[in-house]
Amino acid sequence: MAEQPLWEQIGSSFVQHYYQMFDNDRSQLGSIYIDSSCLTWEGQQFQGKTTIVEKLASLPFAKIAHSITAQDHQPTPDNCILSMVVGQLKVDEDPIMGFHQSFILKNISEAWVCTNDMFRLAIHNFG
């Protein structure tokens, strides 16, 4: 079996690390963002490590568990990694919901950080 390309390895490791931190202690997510990072959360825009972590830490639930269904990673022309994640999440006692999340990862000072993060629940209203 062929070895995964480096961007696949980095992207997969990042995704595992991100959701482990998100599910266990969202306040620790500051370690993956930088001051110029951007987050779009359900259409709301946030910029900067502090603002992003404040938003994520203030989400109105006590517990959450993510289950990743699929993830894709691509190298970008400027040596970043674009990652797309599809999965399901369970919040408190609510029903399971689908979600989509995309990240752009950049290597800064020998560490991979998230410069861009976009999240949407996969809720469809066909009525």
N, C-alpha and C positions, 0 to 999 in steps of 0.2 A: 504494500500500500504506500502511495506517495505521501511524503511529508507535507503538511499544510504550509501554504505560503506564510511568510512572517506576518503580514497584515491580518491574516485570519487568526493566527495565534494570539496576537496582541488584542485584536477586537474581541475574540472570545473570552480572553482573560479579563479584559475590562468589563464586559457585560456581567460575568460571574461576580466580580468584585463589587460592581455598582449595585446590583440587586441584593447582594448579601448585606451591604451596608444600609441600603434603603429599607430593607425588611427588618433589620435589627436596631439601627440607631441612625436615623436620618440626619441628626445634627453633625455626624462625622463626614458627611458628603463634601464639606468644604475642601477636603484634601484633594479632590479630583478636579476642582474648578480653579480658574484664575480670575483676576480682577476684570478682565475684558470678556469673560465668558457670557454667553447669552442663553436664556432659557425661554421657550415658548411653552406654556402649560395651559392646555385647553384654550388656546387663543390669547392668553394674557402674556405679555412680554416682561421679562426681568433681565437686568444686566448687572454683572458683578458678582463675585463669589459670595459676599455677605448677603446681598439681596436675594440671591438664588437659594442659599441655605435657609434664610428666614422664611421664604415661601414654602419650601419643602418641609421644614420642621413644623410649620403652622397648619399643615393639612389636617382636616378635622376627623381623624380616626386614631384609634389606640393601637390597632395592630393591622398589618398587611402582609400578604404573602404573594409573591410573583411566581408564575410558572412560565418559562420561556418555551414557546412552541417552535419558533424558527428565528434564526439570525443570519444576516448577510453582511459581509464586510468587503470594502473595496479600497484600494490605494487611490489617492487623489494626485493630480499632477504636481501639487506643492508639498508632497511627502507627508500628507496627513492620512487619516483613515476615516472613511465614512462607514458607519455601522447602522443597520436597521434591525430593530427587534420587534417581533410580534409575539404576543403571549396573552395570558390570562392573569387576573389578579383577584384576590379575595380580601375585602376590607371588612373588619369587624364581623358582624353577622349578616352583612349584605350578600346578595347573590353574586356568583362569580361573573366578572365582566372581562371582555376582551380589551386589549390596548395595543397601540403602536407607539414606538419610540425610536427616534433617530439621534445619533451622536456624530460629531466630528471630533476626532482625537488628534492631538498635535504633540510632538515630542519637543519639550522645552527643558533644557538643562538635564538631559538624560532621564526625564520622567514623562510619561504619557498623561496628558491632561485633557479634559473635555472643554473645548472652546464653544461648542454649540450643542444644544439639547432641545429636542422638540417632542412633546408628549401629547397624545390624544387617546381618550377612551374610544373603543370601537362600538359606539352605540348608534344604532340605525333606527330612524323613525320612518317607517314606510306608510304611515297613515296619512 
